[in-house]
Amino acid sequence: MTVEPRAPERVARDDHAAARLVPACMGICMSGLVSGVLIAVNTGTTHGYVGRWLAAWGLALPVAIAGAYLFSPLALLMARGLVALTGRRW
């Protein structure tokens, strides 16, 4: 099975579309991780952990995705400020 090379304009369009989804993907991953850890710390990983975690994740997910899109411009400004402050290229 061979993969056909994509045209440069298609790659640029796909990269732009992917970049627009990064905050949503970060919100999904971070809300799942944080809610899982907090449920484990607060209630333990006893019987019913997965159900409690999924319930908490269901509440946190829309807030996390909206927050990621809302605060992404601020995060970009902070990252640019850190680069300017340190004078390093990461």
Short mmCIF file of the C-alpha atoms (twelve columns), coordinates in Angstrom:
data_MODEL
# 
_entry.id   MODEL 
# 
loop_
_atom_site.group_PDB 
_atom_site.id 
_atom_site.type_symbol 
_atom_site.label_atom_id 
_atom_site.label_alt_id 
_atom_site.label_comp_id 
_atom_site.label_asym_id 
_atom_site.label_seq_id 
_atom_site.Cartn_x 
_atom_site.Cartn_y 
_atom_site.Cartn_z 
_atom_site.pdbx_PDB_model_num 
ATOM 1  C CA . MET A 1  0.000   0.000  0.000  1 
ATOM 2  C CA . THR A 2  1.453   3.340  -1.048 1 
ATOM 3  C CA . VAL A 3  0.499   6.783  0.137  1 
ATOM 4  C CA . GLU A 4  0.004   9.393  -2.538 1 
ATOM 5  C CA . PRO A 5  1.884   12.662 -1.918 1 
ATOM 6  C CA . ARG A 6  -0.395  15.590 -1.199 1 
ATOM 7  C CA . ALA A 7  -0.263  18.856 -3.098 1 
ATOM 8  C CA . PRO A 8  1.330   21.762 -1.167 1 
ATOM 9  C CA . GLU A 9  -1.923  23.737 -1.095 1 
ATOM 10 C CA . ARG A 10 -3.736  20.711 0.356  1 
ATOM 11 C CA . VAL A 11 -1.059  20.344 3.057  1 
ATOM 12 C CA . ALA A 12 -1.374  24.028 3.993  1 
ATOM 13 C CA . ARG A 13 -5.179  23.779 4.157  1 
ATOM 14 C CA . ASP A 14 -4.995  20.614 6.275  1 
ATOM 15 C CA . ASP A 15 -2.448  22.195 8.628  1 
ATOM 16 C CA . HIS A 16 -4.701  25.228 9.066  1 
ATOM 17 C CA . ALA A 17 -7.698  23.019 9.836  1 
ATOM 18 C CA . ALA A 18 -5.639  20.966 12.291 1 
ATOM 19 C CA . ALA A 19 -4.379  24.107 14.040 1 
ATOM 20 C CA . ARG A 20 -7.968  25.232 14.593 1 
ATOM 21 C CA . LEU A 21 -8.705  21.942 16.385 1 
ATOM 22 C CA . VAL A 22 -5.688  22.005 18.721 1 
ATOM 23 C CA . PRO A 23 -7.498  23.841 21.585 1 
ATOM 24 C CA . ALA A 24 -10.371 21.329 21.459 1 
ATOM 25 C CA . CYS A 25 -7.965  18.396 21.536 1 
ATOM 26 C CA . MET A 26 -6.050  19.949 24.423 1 
ATOM 27 C CA . GLY A 27 -9.310  20.539 26.297 1 
ATOM 28 C CA . ILE A 28 -10.341 16.910 25.813 1 
ATOM 29 C CA . CYS A 29 -6.999  15.532 26.993 1 
ATOM 30 C CA . MET A 30 -6.488  17.881 29.925 1 
ATOM 31 C CA . SER A 31 -10.041 17.638 31.261 1 
ATOM 32 C CA . GLY A 32 -9.891  13.844 31.106 1 
ATOM 33 C CA . LEU A 33 -6.555  13.737 32.876 1 
ATOM 34 C CA . VAL A 34 -7.377  16.284 35.570 1 
ATOM 35 C CA . SER A 35 -10.836 14.892 36.312 1 
ATOM 36 C CA . GLY A 36 -9.414  11.369 36.507 1 
ATOM 37 C CA . VAL A 37 -6.674  12.380 38.927 1 
ATOM 38 C CA . LEU A 38 -8.990  14.456 41.112 1 
ATOM 39 C CA . ILE A 39 -11.608 11.697 41.329 1 
ATOM 40 C CA . ALA A 40 -8.878  9.188  42.215 1 
ATOM 41 C CA . VAL A 41 -7.437  11.458 44.919 1 
ATOM 42 C CA . ASN A 42 -10.793 12.430 46.420 1 
ATOM 43 C CA . THR A 43 -12.689 9.124  46.257 1 
ATOM 44 C CA . GLY A 44 -10.040 6.521  45.509 1 
ATOM 45 C CA . THR A 45 -9.969  3.997  42.719 1 
ATOM 46 C CA . THR A 46 -12.453 1.660  44.340 1 
ATOM 47 C CA . HIS A 47 -15.522 0.100  42.749 1 
ATOM 48 C CA . GLY A 48 -17.342 2.607  40.541 1 
ATOM 49 C CA . TYR A 49 -14.277 4.755  39.802 1 
ATOM 50 C CA . VAL A 50 -14.769 4.713  36.036 1 
ATOM 51 C CA . GLY A 51 -18.407 5.786  36.328 1 
ATOM 52 C CA . ARG A 52 -17.543 8.632  38.704 1 
ATOM 53 C CA . TRP A 53 -14.687 9.695  36.444 1 
ATOM 54 C CA . LEU A 54 -16.840 9.701  33.300 1 
ATOM 55 C CA . ALA A 55 -19.540 11.713 35.084 1 
ATOM 56 C CA . ALA A 56 -16.985 14.294 36.211 1 
ATOM 57 C CA . TRP A 57 -15.373 14.348 32.777 1 
ATOM 58 C CA . GLY A 58 -18.771 14.921 31.164 1 
ATOM 59 C CA . LEU A 59 -19.190 18.050 33.266 1 
ATOM 60 C CA . ALA A 60 -15.635 19.286 32.750 1 
ATOM 61 C CA . LEU A 61 -15.354 18.641 29.007 1 
ATOM 62 C CA . PRO A 62 -17.514 21.467 27.595 1 
ATOM 63 C CA . VAL A 63 -16.018 23.946 30.068 1 
ATOM 64 C CA . ALA A 64 -12.473 22.857 29.157 1 
ATOM 65 C CA . ILE A 65 -13.053 23.117 25.405 1 
ATOM 66 C CA . ALA A 66 -14.700 26.541 25.692 1 
ATOM 67 C CA . GLY A 67 -11.942 27.702 28.037 1 
ATOM 68 C CA . ALA A 68 -9.220  26.463 25.706 1 
ATOM 69 C CA . TYR A 69 -10.650 28.478 22.800 1 
ATOM 70 C CA . LEU A 70 -11.309 31.483 25.032 1 
ATOM 71 C CA . PHE A 71 -7.819  31.602 26.541 1 
ATOM 72 C CA . SER A 72 -5.743  30.487 23.536 1 
ATOM 73 C CA . PRO A 73 -4.993  34.099 22.448 1 
ATOM 74 C CA . LEU A 74 -3.790  34.874 25.980 1 
ATOM 75 C CA . ALA A 75 -1.673  31.706 26.023 1 
ATOM 76 C CA . LEU A 76 -0.090  32.725 22.715 1 
ATOM 77 C CA . LEU A 77 0.749   36.170 24.098 1 
ATOM 78 C CA . MET A 78 2.236   34.595 27.227 1 
ATOM 79 C CA . ALA A 79 4.335   32.185 25.145 1 
ATOM 80 C CA . ARG A 80 5.599   35.010 22.949 1 
ATOM 81 C CA . GLY A 81 6.435   37.027 26.061 1 
ATOM 82 C CA . LEU A 82 8.403   34.128 27.547 1 
ATOM 83 C CA . VAL A 83 10.365  33.708 24.326 1 
ATOM 84 C CA . ALA A 84 11.100  37.445 24.229 1 
ATOM 85 C CA . LEU A 85 12.031  37.476 27.913 1 
ATOM 86 C CA . THR A 86 14.415  34.539 27.706 1 
ATOM 87 C CA . GLY A 87 15.781  35.377 24.285 1 
ATOM 88 C CA . ARG A 88 15.713  31.689 23.402 1 
ATOM 89 C CA . ARG A 89 14.212  29.824 20.527 1 
ATOM 90 C CA . TRP A 90 12.554  26.739 21.922 1 
# 
